[in-house]
Amino acid sequence: MVLIAGLGNPGAQYERTRHNAGFEALDILSKSVGIAIDRARFRSLVGESTIAGKRVVLLKPQTYMNLSGQAVAEAMRWYKLQPEQVLVISDDIDLPPGVIRVRMKGGAGTHNGWKSIIAETGTGDFPRIRIGTGAPPIYFDLAAWVLAKHDETTRPLMEEAFEAAAKAAVCFVEHGINLTMNRFNRRHDEEPAV
């Protein structure tokens, strides 16, 4: 079984903001595999079905980003999952807009959603797909940056990244983390494998 959590903030005012990259990628995944994310459970919106014969739960925490760990930990306890069975999709200011990185585990950095997940579960050993949103200019407040929408230059790059992240999530379910890293991690100037 695999739990795929896309991080973001609920509410219309946060739609299409940098911090909602995980939500947007999960929405694309949901449509591509035909799993509706429409039940309220675990302080989240949830969808459950199978991908390639494996049981999969899609999870959009409704706790707001800073408390994402509450939703993820609650679902993990219910399904009795280990961290390696939970794939988390999130935004990342340390990557250029539109670049994705798949990792086996890692720390929280400046990301409050990851800080919450690590605090609630006691580990950072979660497979993850990080979607680059770019760093704010030096004078720009970080919170204001991640809660702002992309401009017309970066939005098309983000749309491509959401598609790539959704494909990477399916690859993770079907083939595991190592093949997914090999297939989807590219230099910034390379085309992603699809």
MDTraj code that builds the backbone (N, CA, C; nanometers):
import mdtraj as md
import numpy as np

residues = "MET VAL LEU ILE ALA GLY LEU GLY ASN PRO GLY ALA GLN TYR GLU ARG THR ARG HIS ASN ALA GLY PHE GLU ALA LEU ASP ILE LEU SER LYS SER VAL GLY ILE ALA ILE ASP ARG ALA ARG PHE ARG SER LEU VAL GLY GLU SER THR ILE ALA GLY LYS ARG VAL VAL LEU LEU LYS PRO GLN THR TYR MET ASN LEU SER GLY GLN ALA VAL ALA GLU ALA MET ARG TRP TYR LYS LEU GLN PRO GLU GLN VAL LEU VAL ILE SER ASP ASP ILE ASP LEU PRO PRO GLY VAL ILE ARG VAL ARG MET LYS GLY GLY ALA GLY THR HIS ASN GLY TRP LYS SER ILE ILE ALA GLU THR GLY THR GLY ASP PHE PRO ARG ILE ARG ILE GLY THR GLY ALA PRO PRO ILE TYR PHE ASP LEU ALA ALA TRP VAL LEU ALA LYS HIS ASP GLU THR THR ARG PRO LEU MET GLU GLU ALA PHE GLU ALA ALA ALA LYS ALA ALA VAL CYS PHE VAL GLU HIS GLY ILE ASN LEU THR MET ASN ARG PHE ASN ARG ARG HIS ASP GLU GLU PRO ALA VAL".split()
xyz = np.array([
    [0.0828, -0.1193, 0.0000],
    [0.0000, 0.0000, 0.0000],
    [0.0871, 0.1254, 0.0000],
    [0.0402, 0.2292, -0.0671],
    [0.1131, 0.3561, -0.0745],
    [0.0180, 0.4707, -0.0425],
    [0.0634, 0.5614, 0.0416],
    [-0.0070, 0.6866, 0.0688],
    [0.0682, 0.7972, -0.0033],
    [-0.0028, 0.8745, -0.0849],
    [0.0580, 0.9882, -0.1544],
    [-0.0067, 1.1151, -0.1030],
    [0.0721, 1.1976, -0.0353],
    [0.0221, 1.3219, 0.0243],
    [0.0742, 1.4399, -0.0553],
    [-0.0168, 1.5245, -0.1013],
    [0.0212, 1.6498, -0.1661],
    [-0.0024, 1.7636, -0.0689],
    [0.0997, 1.8431, -0.0435],
    [0.0886, 1.9497, 0.0564],
    [0.0399, 2.0808, -0.0048],
    [-0.0369, 2.1548, 0.0754],
    [-0.0878, 2.2845, 0.0336],
    [-0.1748, 2.3448, 0.1417],
    [-0.2407, 2.4519, 0.1069],
    [-0.3349, 2.5192, 0.1972],
    [-0.4744, 2.5131, 0.1377],
    [-0.5751, 2.4781, 0.2194],
    [-0.7120, 2.4743, 0.1674],
    [-0.7683, 2.6158, 0.1516],
    [-0.8667, 2.6295, 0.0635],
    [-0.9336, 2.7583, 0.0467],
    [-0.9014, 2.8226, -0.0868],
    [-1.0018, 2.8892, -0.1432],
    [-0.9888, 2.9501, -0.2756],
    [-0.8774, 3.0548, -0.2808],
    [-0.8518, 3.1238, -0.1691],
    [-0.7507, 3.2302, -0.1707],
    [-0.6088, 3.1765, -0.1902],
    [-0.5891, 3.0451, -0.1677],
    [-0.4559, 2.9860, -0.1820],
    [-0.4379, 2.9085, -0.3116],
    [-0.5434, 2.8968, -0.3922],
    [-0.5333, 2.8218, -0.5171],
    [-0.4288, 2.8831, -0.6081],
    [-0.3491, 2.7956, -0.6709],
    [-0.2466, 2.8336, -0.7683],
    [-0.1322, 2.9148, -0.7084],
    [-0.1178, 2.9129, -0.5759],
    [-0.0029, 2.9782, -0.5124],
    [0.1157, 2.8823, -0.5117],
    [0.2339, 2.9365, -0.4887],
    [0.3547, 2.8547, -0.4887],
    [0.3463, 2.7418, -0.3854],
    [0.2918, 2.7718, -0.2679],
    [0.2859, 2.6725, -0.1604],
    [0.1897, 2.5575, -0.1915],
    [0.1033, 2.5744, -0.2918],
    [0.0051, 2.4706, -0.3230],
    [0.0488, 2.3784, -0.4359],
    [0.1780, 2.3735, -0.4629],
    [0.2295, 2.2863, -0.5691],
    [0.1921, 2.1400, -0.5443],
    [0.1976, 2.0960, -0.4200],
    [0.1622, 1.9575, -0.3881],
    [0.0169, 1.9278, -0.4181],
    [-0.0713, 2.0211, -0.3853],
    [-0.2140, 2.0061, -0.4162],
    [-0.2354, 1.9958, -0.5679],
    [-0.1689, 2.0850, -0.6428],
    [-0.1910, 2.0875, -0.7876],
    [-0.1411, 1.9598, -0.8543],
    [-0.0252, 1.9104, -0.8105],
    [0.0255, 1.7849, -0.8661],
    [-0.0666, 1.6680, -0.8304],
    [-0.1184, 1.6677, -0.7074],
    [-0.2075, 1.5592, -0.6654],
    [-0.3391, 1.5639, -0.7428],
    [-0.3874, 1.6830, -0.7743],
    [-0.5095, 1.6953, -0.8547],
    [-0.4891, 1.6345, -0.9937],
    [-0.3739, 1.6603, -1.0538],
    [-0.3438, 1.6025, -1.1855],
    [-0.3317, 1.4513, -1.1747],
    [-0.2642, 1.4043, -1.0710],
    [-0.2537, 1.2596, -1.0492],
    [-0.3916, 1.1973, -1.0343],
    [-0.4760, 1.2609, -0.9542],
    [-0.6106, 1.2122, -0.9297],
    [-0.6874, 1.1926, -1.0605],
    [-0.6801, 1.2923, -1.1484],
    [-0.7507, 1.2834, -1.2768],
    [-0.6892, 1.1771, -1.3663],
    [-0.5566, 1.1686, -1.3686],
    [-0.4904, 1.0760, -1.4613],
    [-0.5128, 0.9297, -1.4246],
    [-0.5324, 0.8997, -1.2964],
    [-0.5528, 0.7598, -1.2545],
    [-0.6968, 0.7314, -1.2151],
    [-0.7829, 0.8334, -1.2217],
    [-0.9246, 0.8132, -1.1938],
    [-0.9578, 0.7868, -1.0486],
    [-0.8840, 0.8519, -0.9580],
    [-0.9144, 0.8405, -0.8146],
    [-0.9666, 0.9754, -0.7660],
    [-1.0956, 0.9829, -0.7358],
    [-1.1545, 1.1075, -0.6869],
    [-1.1103, 1.1331, -0.5428],
    [-1.0677, 1.2550, -0.5167],
    [-1.0278, 1.2950, -0.3811],
    [-1.1467, 1.3716, -0.3234],
    [-1.2387, 1.2983, -0.2631],
    [-1.3670, 1.3610, -0.2281],
    [-1.4256, 1.3199, -0.0935],
    [-1.3490, 1.2462, -0.0125],
    [-1.3994, 1.2082, 0.1199],
    [-1.3222, 1.2834, 0.2272],
    [-1.3908, 1.3257, 0.3315],
    [-1.3259, 1.3927, 0.4444],
    [-1.2839, 1.2875, 0.5455],
    [-1.1538, 1.2813, 0.5721],
    [-1.0998, 1.1846, 0.6683],
    [-0.9577, 1.2273, 0.7035],
    [-0.9137, 1.1981, 0.8223],
    [-0.7769, 1.2298, 0.8669],
    [-0.7442, 1.3791, 0.8552],
    [-0.8437, 1.4662, 0.8810],
    [-0.8248, 1.6115, 0.8655],
    [-0.7814, 1.6460, 0.7237],
    [-0.8314, 1.5696, 0.6290],
    [-0.7888, 1.5789, 0.4895],
    [-0.9046, 1.5493, 0.3968],
    [-0.8807, 1.5741, 0.2678],
    [-0.9625, 1.5168, 0.1632],
    [-0.8874, 1.3954, 0.1110],
    [-0.9604, 1.2838, 0.0917],
    [-0.8964, 1.1557, 0.0644],
    [-0.9631, 1.0880, -0.0550],
    [-0.8840, 1.0167, -0.1313],
    [-0.9324, 0.9277, -0.2358],
    [-0.8581, 0.7967, -0.2251],
    [-0.9257, 0.6871, -0.2535],
    [-0.8628, 0.5562, -0.2371],
    [-0.9032, 0.4632, -0.3510],
    [-0.8056, 0.3956, -0.4095],
    [-0.8314, 0.2968, -0.5137],
    [-0.7020, 0.2192, -0.5375],
    [-0.6793, 0.1786, -0.6616],
    [-0.5560, 0.1063, -0.6943],
    [-0.4879, 0.1704, -0.8145],
    [-0.3563, 0.1568, -0.8177],
    [-0.2742, 0.1911, -0.9331],
    [-0.1866, 0.0701, -0.9583],
    [-0.1915, 0.0174, -1.0791],
    [-0.1119, -0.1012, -1.1152],
    [-0.1317, -0.2150, -1.0153],
    [-0.2560, -0.2301, -0.9691],
    [-0.2882, -0.3395, -0.8779],
    [-0.2499, -0.3164, -0.7330],
    [-0.1932, -0.2000, -0.7021],
    [-0.1534, -0.1696, -0.5641],
    [-0.2527, -0.0708, -0.5023],
    [-0.2858, -0.0936, -0.3772],
    [-0.3770, -0.0046, -0.3060],
    [-0.3077, 0.1294, -0.2821],
    [-0.3780, 0.2378, -0.3170],
    [-0.3209, 0.3721, -0.3070],
    [-0.4230, 0.4649, -0.2417],
    [-0.3734, 0.5478, -0.1497],
    [-0.4547, 0.6525, -0.0880],
    [-0.3939, 0.7869, -0.1268],
    [-0.4753, 0.8768, -0.1803],
    [-0.4335, 1.0137, -0.2104],
    [-0.4850, 1.1042, -0.0996],
    [-0.3990, 1.1906, -0.0476],
    [-0.4306, 1.2686, 0.0721],
    [-0.3969, 1.4159, 0.0505],
    [-0.4985, 1.5040, 0.0681],
    [-0.4764, 1.6489, 0.0649],
    [-0.5087, 1.7029, 0.2043],
    [-0.4087, 1.7236, 0.2888],
    [-0.4358, 1.7755, 0.4235],
    [-0.5118, 1.9082, 0.4182],
    [-0.6107, 1.9216, 0.5055],
    [-0.6911, 2.0438, 0.5140],
    [-0.6583, 2.1211, 0.6422],
    [-0.5411, 2.0957, 0.6976],
    [-0.4984, 2.1522, 0.8253],
    [-0.4262, 2.2858, 0.8096],
    [-0.4017, 2.3275, 0.6874],
    [-0.3086, 2.4338, 0.6529],
    [-0.1673, 2.3787, 0.6637],
    [-0.0787, 2.4388, 0.5849],
    [0.0558, 2.3847, 0.5661],
    [0.1292, 2.3591, 0.6977],
    [0.1227, 2.4554, 0.7913],
    [0.2025, 2.4445, 0.9144],
    [0.1661, 2.3253, 1.0012],
    [0.0493, 2.2629, 0.9760],
    [0.0048, 2.1488, 1.0564],
    [-0.0146, 2.0237, 0.9715],
    [0.0474, 2.0190, 0.8545],
    [0.0330, 1.9049, 0.7636],
    [0.0668, 1.7726, 0.8298],
    [0.1612, 1.7750, 0.9215],
    [0.2041, 1.6519, 0.9876],
    [0.0939, 1.5839, 1.0659],
    [-0.0017, 1.6623, 1.1170],
    [-0.1125, 1.6010, 1.1906],
    [-0.1921, 1.5089, 1.1005],
    [-0.2230, 1.5543, 0.9798],
    [-0.3004, 1.4739, 0.8853],
    [-0.2213, 1.3526, 0.8383],
    [-0.0951, 1.3732, 0.8018],
    [-0.0123, 1.2632, 0.7521],
    [0.0061, 1.1574, 0.8607],
    [0.0364, 1.1995, 0.9842],
    [0.0576, 1.1041, 1.0938],
    [-0.0697, 1.0270, 1.1262],
    [-0.1837, 1.0954, 1.1227],
    [-0.3103, 1.0289, 1.1524],
    [-0.3402, 0.9201, 1.0489],
    [-0.3200, 0.9507, 0.9215],
    [-0.3421, 0.8512, 0.8160],
    [-0.2434, 0.7358, 0.8280],
    [-0.1186, 0.7665, 0.8593],
    [-0.0182, 0.6604, 0.8760],
    [-0.0566, 0.5647, 0.9887],
    [-0.1037, 0.6204, 1.0985],
    [-0.1446, 0.5342, 1.2111],
    [-0.2629, 0.4459, 1.1726],
    [-0.3600, 0.5026, 1.1042],
    [-0.4797, 0.4277, 1.0660],
    [-0.4454, 0.3092, 0.9744],
    [-0.3596, 0.3382, 0.8749],
    [-0.3245, 0.2342, 0.7778],
    [-0.2023, 0.1522, 0.8199],
    [-0.1427, 0.1882, 0.9340],
    [-0.0236, 0.1191, 0.9848],
    [0.0908, 0.1193, 0.8812],
    [0.1232, 0.2392, 0.8352],
    [0.2240, 0.2558, 0.7315],
    [0.3586, 0.2976, 0.7893],
    [0.4640, 0.2556, 0.7239],
    [0.5997, 0.2994, 0.7531],
    [0.6319, 0.4190, 0.6619],
    [0.7285, 0.5035, 0.7005],
    [0.7603, 0.6209, 0.6187],
    [0.7902, 0.5885, 0.4724],
    [0.8557, 0.4758, 0.4457],
    [0.8899, 0.4427, 0.3067],
    [0.7677, 0.4104, 0.2204],
    [0.6504, 0.3960, 0.2833],
    [0.5259, 0.3731, 0.2107],
    [0.4479, 0.5025, 0.1855],
    [0.5057, 0.6153, 0.2269],
    [0.4383, 0.7451, 0.2166],
    [0.5212, 0.8360, 0.1263],
    [0.4631, 0.8758, 0.0143],
    [0.5267, 0.9689, -0.0782],
    [0.4654, 1.1063, -0.0568],
    [0.5498, 1.2076, -0.0324],
    [0.5008, 1.3428, -0.0081],
    [0.5447, 1.4333, -0.1231],
    [0.4487, 1.5086, -0.1759],
    [0.4754, 1.6030, -0.2845],
    [0.4614, 1.7444, -0.2287],
    [0.5664, 1.8251, -0.2445],
    [0.5639, 1.9603, -0.1878],
    [0.6373, 2.0584, -0.2779],
    [0.6156, 2.1875, -0.2523],
    [0.6907, 2.2933, -0.3184],
    [0.8300, 2.3022, -0.2573],
    [0.9227, 2.3651, -0.3308],
    [1.0583, 2.3831, -0.2794],
    [1.1185, 2.5104, -0.3389],
    [1.1481, 2.6078, -0.2529],
    [1.2041, 2.7340, -0.3007],
    [1.3501, 2.7216, -0.3430],
    [1.4165, 2.6112, -0.3061],
    [1.5577, 2.5947, -0.3396],
    [1.5801, 2.5376, -0.4788],
    [1.4725, 2.5064, -0.5494],
    [1.4828, 2.4589, -0.6876],
    [1.4232, 2.5649, -0.7802],
    [1.4772, 2.5774, -0.9011],
    [1.4213, 2.6736, -0.9968],
    [1.2770, 2.6373, -1.0333],
    [1.1989, 2.7334, -1.0738],
    [1.0603, 2.7056, -1.1117],
    [1.0521, 2.5957, -1.2179],
    [0.9658, 2.4982, -1.1913],
    [0.9408, 2.3927, -1.2880],
    [1.0317, 2.2726, -1.2801],
    [1.1330, 2.2767, -1.1957],
    [1.2235, 2.1623, -1.1804],
    [1.1709, 2.0732, -1.0691],
    [1.1683, 1.9407, -1.0923],
    [1.1305, 1.8504, -0.9838],
    [1.2507, 1.7674, -0.9422],
    [1.2519, 1.7283, -0.8158],
    [1.3544, 1.6400, -0.7611],
    [1.2851, 1.5328, -0.6792],
    [1.3241, 1.4100, -0.7033],
    [1.2729, 1.2959, -0.6273],
    [1.3839, 1.2511, -0.5335],
    [1.3516, 1.2348, -0.4073],
    [1.4502, 1.1935, -0.3070],
    [1.3928, 1.0827, -0.2188],
    [1.4818, 1.0020, -0.1650],
    [1.4428, 0.8920, -0.0783],
    [1.4059, 0.9412, 0.0614],
    [1.4733, 1.0483, 0.1066],
    [1.4471, 1.1049, 0.2388],
    [1.5156, 1.2405, 0.2457],
    [1.5008, 1.3097, 0.3581],
    [1.5660, 1.4384, 0.3726],
    [1.5151, 1.5159, 0.4926],
    [1.5600, 1.6391, 0.5031],
    [1.5199, 1.7242, 0.6142],
    [1.4082, 1.8184, 0.5746],
    [1.3810, 1.9133, 0.6632],
    [1.2700, 2.0065, 0.6410],
    [1.3146, 2.1352, 0.5734],
    [1.4402, 2.1751, 0.5914],
    [1.4839, 2.3050, 0.5413],
    [1.3981, 2.4148, 0.6027],
    [1.3530, 2.5080, 0.5200],
    [1.2683, 2.6187, 0.5684],
    [1.1192, 2.5878, 0.5530],
    [1.0863, 2.4662, 0.5083],
    [0.9480, 2.4326, 0.4730],
    [0.8667, 2.3923, 0.5965],
    [0.7656, 2.4721, 0.6286],
    [0.6868, 2.4460, 0.7498],
    [0.6026, 2.3194, 0.7423],
    [0.5594, 2.2811, 0.6232],
    [0.4878, 2.1548, 0.6099],
    [0.5763, 2.0365, 0.6458],
    [0.6980, 2.0395, 0.5960],
    [0.7928, 1.9328, 0.6291],
    [0.8319, 1.9365, 0.7768],
    [0.8481, 2.0556, 0.8326],
    [0.8781, 2.0654, 0.9760],
    [0.7690, 1.9965, 1.0574],
    [0.6429, 2.0184, 1.0189],
    [0.5302, 1.9580, 1.0891],
    [0.5293, 1.8063, 1.0736],
    [0.5536, 1.7577, 0.9524],
    [0.5553, 1.6127, 0.9295],
    [0.6636, 1.5462, 1.0129],
    [0.7822, 1.6042, 1.0127],
    [0.8932, 1.5465, 1.0886],
    [0.8657, 1.5530, 1.2385],
    [0.8074, 1.6634, 1.2855],
    [0.7753, 1.6763, 1.4281],
    [0.6702, 1.5741, 1.4705],
    [0.5687, 1.5518, 1.3885],
    [0.4588, 1.4613, 1.4240],
    [0.4961, 1.3140, 1.4129],
    [0.5876, 1.2810, 1.3200],
    [0.6223, 1.1403, 1.2978],
    [0.7582, 1.1020, 1.3563],
    [0.8405, 1.2008, 1.3880],
    [0.9719, 1.1726, 1.4447],
    [1.0759, 1.1307, 1.3422],
    [1.0477, 1.1488, 1.2119],
    [1.1446, 1.1084, 1.1101],
    [1.1285, 1.1915, 0.9833],
    [1.2370, 1.2016, 0.9094],
    [1.2342, 1.2636, 0.7771],
    [1.2538, 1.1609, 0.6676],
    [1.2407, 1.0332, 0.7024],
    [1.2676, 0.9241, 0.6083],
    [1.1509, 0.8964, 0.5150],
    [1.0980, 1.0008, 0.4546],
    [0.9862, 0.9882, 0.3625],
    [1.0350, 1.0093, 0.2198],
    [0.9987, 0.9209, 0.1263],
    [1.0218, 0.9531, -0.0145],
    [0.9464, 1.0817, -0.0480],
    [1.0022, 1.1603, -0.1380],
    [0.9436, 1.2915, -0.1646],
    [0.9663, 1.3354, -0.3079],
    [0.8723, 1.4128, -0.3567],
    [0.8872, 1.4823, -0.4842],
    [0.8808, 1.6304, -0.4521],
    [0.9898, 1.7000, -0.4776],
    [0.9972, 1.8432, -0.4525],
    [0.9789, 1.9162, -0.5845],
    [0.8898, 2.0125, -0.5861],
    [0.8597, 2.0892, -0.7064],
    [0.9146, 2.2308, -0.6884],
    [1.0106, 2.2665, -0.7718],
    [1.0751, 2.3968, -0.7588],
    [0.9826, 2.5129, -0.7885],
    [0.9872, 2.6124, -0.7010],
    [0.9102, 2.7353, -0.7215],
    [1.0010, 2.8574, -0.7335],
    [1.1309, 2.8364, -0.7125],
    [1.2251, 2.9472, -0.7144],
    [1.2285, 3.0206, -0.5818],
    [1.3428, 3.0804, -0.5527],
    [1.3602, 3.1538, -0.4274],
    [1.3105, 3.2971, -0.4417],
    [1.2652, 3.3553, -0.3311],
    [1.2215, 3.4951, -0.3376],
    [1.3406, 3.5888, -0.3549],
    [1.3180, 3.7050, -0.4138],
    [1.4237, 3.8064, -0.4150],
    [1.4656, 3.8378, -0.2713],
    [1.5854, 3.8877, -0.2548],
    [1.6409, 3.9126, -0.1213],
    [1.5486, 3.9992, -0.0360],
    [1.4861, 4.0971, -0.0951],
    [1.4011, 4.1916, -0.0205],
    [1.2612, 4.1360, 0.0092],
    [1.2286, 4.0182, -0.0424],
    [1.0914, 3.9671, -0.0371],
    [1.0720, 3.8789, 0.0855],
    [0.9616, 3.8957, 0.1565],
    [0.9268, 3.8121, 0.2711],
    [0.8955, 3.6707, 0.2230],
    [0.9532, 3.5697, 0.2879],
    [0.9366, 3.4310, 0.2446],
    [0.7904, 3.3870, 0.2474],
    [0.7186, 3.4182, 0.3550],
    [0.5773, 3.3786, 0.3642],
    [0.4954, 3.4423, 0.2526],
    [0.5204, 3.5685, 0.2250],
    [0.4477, 3.6359, 0.1178],
    [0.4809, 3.5724, -0.0180],
    [0.6060, 3.5322, -0.0349],
    [0.6486, 3.4694, -0.1608],
    [0.5753, 3.3369, -0.1860],
    [0.5754, 3.2481, -0.0874],
    [0.5153, 3.1159, -0.1101],
    [0.3636, 3.1225, -0.1180],
    [0.3035, 3.2286, -0.0627],
    [0.1583, 3.2422, -0.0691],
    [0.1120, 3.3273, -0.1885],
    [0.2073, 3.3643, -0.2744],
    [0.1742, 3.4405, -0.3954],
    [0.1627, 3.3458, -0.5155],
    [0.0937, 3.3919, -0.6179],
    [0.0768, 3.3135, -0.7400],
    [0.1969, 3.3332, -0.8322],
    [0.2184, 3.2362, -0.9201],
    [0.3239, 3.2484, -1.0208],
    [0.2866, 3.3544, -1.1233],
    [0.3889, 3.4127, -1.1836],
    [0.3630, 3.5096, -1.2890],
    [0.3471, 3.4375, -1.4228],
    [0.3197, 3.5120, -1.5281],
    [0.2916, 3.4504, -1.6585],
    [0.4131, 3.3815, -1.7185],
    [0.5332, 3.4157, -1.6722],
    [0.6543, 3.3515, -1.7218],
    [0.6743, 3.2137, -1.6586],
    [0.6537, 3.2056, -1.5277],
    [0.6814, 3.0793, -1.4582],
    [0.5629, 2.9834, -1.4545],
    [0.4404, 3.0335, -1.4708],
    [0.3241, 2.9443, -1.4612],
    [0.3296, 2.8276, -1.5605],
    [0.3664, 2.8483, -1.6877],
    [0.3748, 2.7337, -1.7789],
    [0.4778, 2.6289, -1.7335],
    [0.5881, 2.6751, -1.6761],
    [0.6885, 2.5811, -1.6236],
    [0.6298, 2.4983, -1.5100],
    [0.5498, 2.5625, -1.4265],
    [0.4889, 2.4927, -1.3139],
    [0.3882, 2.3885, -1.3615],
    [0.3110, 2.4211, -1.4640],
    [0.2136, 2.3255, -1.5186],
    [0.2863, 2.1988, -1.5647],
    [0.4003, 2.2161, -1.6316],
    [0.4795, 2.1013, -1.6760],
    [0.5332, 2.0231, -1.5560],
    [0.5738, 2.0943, -1.4527],
    [0.6268, 2.0279, -1.3333],
    [0.5191, 1.9468, -1.2619],
    [0.3968, 1.9997, -1.2559],
    [0.2881, 1.9254, -1.1917],
    [0.2611, 1.7951, -1.2672],
    [0.2631, 1.8018, -1.3991],
    [0.2436, 1.6818, -1.4811],
    [0.3557, 1.5809, -1.4559],
    [0.4798, 1.6312, -1.4541],
    [0.5942, 1.5425, -1.4301],
    [0.5876, 1.4802, -1.2913],
    [0.5482, 1.5584, -1.1916],
    [0.5377, 1.5058, -1.0555],
    [0.4307, 1.3969, -1.0465],
    [0.3187, 1.4171, -1.1157],
    [0.2126, 1.3155, -1.1162],
    [0.2630, 1.1864, -1.1805],
    [0.3367, 1.1986, -1.2913],
    [0.3937, 1.0800, -1.3561],
    [0.4965, 1.0125, -1.2661],
    [0.5761, 1.0932, -1.1960],
    [0.6753, 1.0366, -1.1034],
    [0.6073, 0.9615, -0.9900],
    [0.4943, 1.0116, -0.9424],
    [0.4206, 0.9437, -0.8354],
    [0.3716, 0.8076, -0.8819],
    [0.3207, 0.7993, -1.0035],
    [0.2778, 0.6700, -1.0581],
    [0.3976, 0.5762, -1.0705],
    [0.5089, 0.6278, -1.1175],
    [0.6315, 0.5474, -1.1290],
    [0.6732, 0.4944, -0.9925],
    [0.6626, 0.5776, -0.8891],
    [0.6962, 0.5347, -0.7533],
    [0.6085, 0.4170, -0.7103],
    [0.4801, 0.4260, -0.7358],
    [0.3886, 0.3170, -0.6990],
    [0.4248, 0.1894, -0.7743],
    [0.4525, 0.2035, -0.9027],
    [0.4770, 0.0861, -0.9866],
    [0.6160, 0.0265, -0.9687],
    [0.7172, 0.1137, -0.9489],
    [0.8556, 0.0658, -0.9566],
    [0.9439, 0.0996, -0.8363],
    [0.8960, 0.1826, -0.7432],
    [0.9762, 0.2163, -0.6267],
    [1.0589, 0.3417, -0.6453],
    [1.1266, 0.3795, -0.5379],
    [1.1958, 0.5083, -0.5330],
    [1.3197, 0.5143, -0.6214],
    [1.3980, 0.4067, -0.6294],
    [1.5241, 0.4144, -0.7037],
    [1.5029, 0.4383, -0.8520],
    [1.4149, 0.3623, -0.9134],
    [1.3875, 0.3828, -1.0555],
    [1.3251, 0.5202, -1.0789],
    [1.2396, 0.5638, -0.9866],
    [1.1769, 0.6950, -1.0012],
    [1.2811, 0.8062, -0.9958],
    [1.3758, 0.7963, -0.9048],
    [1.4839, 0.8961, -0.8995],
    [1.5638, 0.8945, -1.0294],
    [1.5994, 0.7752, -1.0774],
    [1.6790, 0.7638, -1.2002],
    [1.6053, 0.8214, -1.3206],
    [1.4757, 0.8018, -1.3258],
    [1.3984, 0.8432, -1.4420],
    [1.3648, 0.9916, -1.4411],
    [1.3414, 1.0492, -1.3236],
    [1.2879, 1.1858, -1.3184],
    [1.3856, 1.2922, -1.2702],
    [1.4981, 1.2555, -1.2119],
    [1.5946, 1.3569, -1.1694],
    [1.6884, 1.3890, -1.2840],
    [1.6851, 1.5129, -1.3273],
    [1.7671, 1.5606, -1.4383],
    [1.8310, 1.6925, -1.3988],
    [1.9409, 1.7243, -1.4713],
    [1.9977, 1.8580, -1.4543],
    [1.8944, 1.9601, -1.4993],
    [1.9097, 2.0816, -1.4537],
    [1.8130, 2.1881, -1.4844],
    [1.7978, 2.2120, -1.6335],
    [1.9023, 2.1832, -1.7114],
    [1.8962, 2.2111, -1.8557],
    [1.8555, 2.0879, -1.9372],
    [1.8229, 1.9776, -1.8717],
    [1.7822, 1.8577, -1.9423],
    [1.6299, 1.8450, -1.9451],
    [1.5812, 1.7797, -2.0468],
    [1.4385, 1.7498, -2.0549],
    [1.4085, 1.6353, -1.9579],
    [1.2964, 1.6417, -1.8836],
    [1.2612, 1.5314, -1.7957],
    [1.2188, 1.4090, -1.8751],
    [1.2468, 1.2922, -1.8205],
    [1.1997, 1.1675, -1.8814],
    [1.0540, 1.1501, -1.8489],
    [0.9755, 1.1135, -1.9466],
    [0.8326, 1.0927, -1.9212],
    [0.7866, 0.9577, -1.9731],
])
top = md.Topology()
chain = top.add_chain()
for i, resn in enumerate(residues, 1):
    res = top.add_residue(resn, chain, resSeq=i)
    for name in ("N", "CA", "C"):
        top.add_atom(name, md.element.get_by_symbol(name[0]), res)
traj = md.Trajectory(xyz[None], top)
